[in-house]
Amino acid sequence: MSTLRLTIAATFGDVDAAAPTLVAEAAKRLSGERLACFEIAIVEALNNIVQHAYRDVPDASIGISIEQLPTALRVLLTDRGAAAPGETFSSASDAAPRAESGRGLSLILGCADELAYRSGPGGNELDLTFRSDAAHGR
């Protein structure tokens, strides 16, 4: 098992710049629709950290870890920004089709096979698991 670790600045530009590296790492376990779903979820999660956890916070960073497990990818995103409100991950709803924002959380929940969120004095952790193609029977 291998693990990719990196830290990026909490900016939309750095999220865009990191996406190809993250997708290349995920491509070791995922392909096709599963890989596209991974990319959507990770980019949405990172953009949510930039937009919500670090709103108006300069010089902030996001930790990213992608662990290759035998039948899955485990992604851990860490930040020291504002915590998500208590019911955020259990009360996601579909946004209106023409809404400019609000669909990200639903996309993340729909794409990841498992999601866990923790927040404490040391910061926030979003833990996402994506089962490999083989684990999905593909």
Secondary structure as UniProt FT lines:
FT   STRAND          3..9
FT   HELIX           12..26
FT   TURN            27..29
FT   HELIX           32..48
FT   HELIX           49..53
FT   TURN            54..56
FT   TURN            58..59
FT   STRAND          61..69
FT   TURN            70..71
FT   STRAND          72..79
FT   TURN            86..90
FT   TURN            97..98
FT   HELIX           104..111
FT   STRAND          114..120
FT   TURN            121..122
FT   STRAND          123..131
FT   HELIX           134..136
//
